[in-house]
Amino acid sequence: IPDVARISFSVTEDASTVAAAQDAATAKTDAVLAALKELDIEETDVKTLAYNVYPQYEYQNCYNAYCPPTTSSPKIIGYEVSQTVEVTVRDTAKAGDVLQALGTTEVQNISGPNFTVDDADSVKAEAREIAITEAKEKAKMLAKELGVSLGKVVSFYEEQPYPMYDYGYGGDMRMESAVAQA
């Protein structure tokens, strides 16, 4: 059963200088962080996934498929600063409140909530224990029905191994071009 929700969003701001775009993005991000704090989201549950600065260019205009010759390259007219943040919501009942708070702070690209298990390792350990118990029970039942005794375990795969196909050597995975005769 999922015990956390993860929501991501972006803050994107444009300005004529990198510093001005960063200041605007920081101000908006600070407003988001304040809203999240009011919802009791811990600072450790907020992390930046990406931070990018992109130049914005002005290109020479072309008219009716005619582009006048130019001696200059495209001109930088400003910058875009974009920060993508992920929020882990530990009380999944608050996921809607977090989405609403993000919507009112004018962020872009809200994604989620994605419900998941925070400690996947403990869930895998529990599943492994159950699988091993069931495998032992099944092996004992089969051994009894076949009239054989069980020995020690000779192999164990925790993950499903990748299938090995016999390409081009009569393996099952190649397409046959011959049509079956009636």
N, C-alpha and C positions, 0 to 999 in steps of 0.2 A: 504494500500500500504506500503510495507516495507520501512523503512527509515534509517535503519542501516544494516551493514553486520558484522557478527562475524566470525573471523578466528582464529583457534587455531593451535599451533605448539609445538614441543618438542625440547629441546636441551639436548643431551645425550653425556656424555664424560666418558671415562674410564682412570684410572690411578692406580698406585701402592698404593697410599695413598688417603684418603678421601680429604685431603686439596688440593692435586694436581688435582684431578678430579673436585673439586669445583672451583678451579682457572680457569681451562680450560673452564668449563661450564659458569662461570661468564664472561669470556672474549668473548665468542661467543654470549652470551645474550646481553652484552653491545654493540656489533657490530649490533645486530638486533635492539636494541632500538635506536641507532644512525640512522640507515636506516629508521626506522619508524618516527623519529623526522623530517627527511628531507622531508617526505611525509605529514607533518603537522598533524600527529597523536598525540593527547594530551596524556601526561603521565597518566592522570586519566582514559584513555580509554584502558590501558594495565594493565592486572592483572594476577597474578600467580594463576593457578588452582591447581597445585600439585608440590611438591618438594620431591624427593625421593633419598635415598642413599641405594644402594644394594651391599653387598659383592659379589665378584666373587670367585668361588671355583675351585680348581684343584682336580680331582678325580683320584683314582688309575686306571690305564689302565687294561683292561681285554683282554685276547687273546683267540680266538676260544672257547668262552663260559667259559673259566677258569679265575677266578679272584683269584689271590694269596691272602692268608689270610693277613690281615693288623691289626695292633694294633693302628693305628692312624685314626682320623677322617679326612674328607676332609680338605684340607689346603686352607686358604684364600690367594689368589694371587693378589688381587686388589679390586678396588671399581668402581662402576658405579654411577654417579650422573645424575639424570634426572629431568628437570624442564619443566612443561607444562604451556604455557602462552596463554591467550585469548586476542585478539585485537578487539576492537569495531571500525569499520570504519564508521564514520558519513556521509561521502560523498560517497555514494555507487558506484559512477562512478570511485572511486579510488581503489576499491576492487582488480581489476586486477593488479594494480601497487603494492599493498601490497603483493599480491601473488608472483609477480616477485621479489620483494625485498627479501622476505623470501627465495625464491628458490636460490638466489645468495649468501645467507649467510650460506649455508650448514646446515640448521636446519633439523630436522627429523619430520615425521608424521604431515605434514601440512593437516589441515582439514578445509573445508569450501570453499567458503564463505557460511554462513547460513544467509539468508536475513530474517529480522524480524522487528517488531515494537519496538522502544525503550521504549515508554511509553504505555504499554499495558492497564493500568488502564483507560486512557482517551479514548482509542478505545472501551473498554468494556462499559464505561459510555455512549458513543455515541450510541453503539449498543443497550444498555438497553433502552435508550430513544426512539429509533425508534421502538423497539419491543413493548414497552408499548403503544405507540401511535397506532400502527397497531392492537394490541389486543383490545384496547378500540373501535376502529372503527369497528372491526369485531363483538365485543359484541353488539354494538348498532344496527348493521345491523341484527344480529340474533334475538335480542330482538324484533325489529320491525316486522320481518317476523313471529315470534312466537306469537306476540301479548302480550308480557310480558314486565314488566319494570325492569330496572336494579337496583340493590341494591349496597351496599358498597362491596369492595373487601374483601374476607374472607381469601385468601391465595395467596402467591406469592413465586415462586421458581426462584432464579437467576441462579442457576446451575441445570442441569437436575438431579433429584434424582436417586439414584441407584435403579434398579428394584428389587422388592421383589418377589422371586419365592417360590411357595408352594411345596417344595421338598417332595415327597413321600406321599402327602395328596391329590392326585387327581389333582395336579397342571398341567399346560400346558407344563412345561419344561421337564418332564420325558419322557423317551423313552418307548414306548409300545412294548411288545414282541409279542402280538397277531397280526396275519396277517389278513387283511380284506378278507372276503369271497366274491367270485364273485356273 
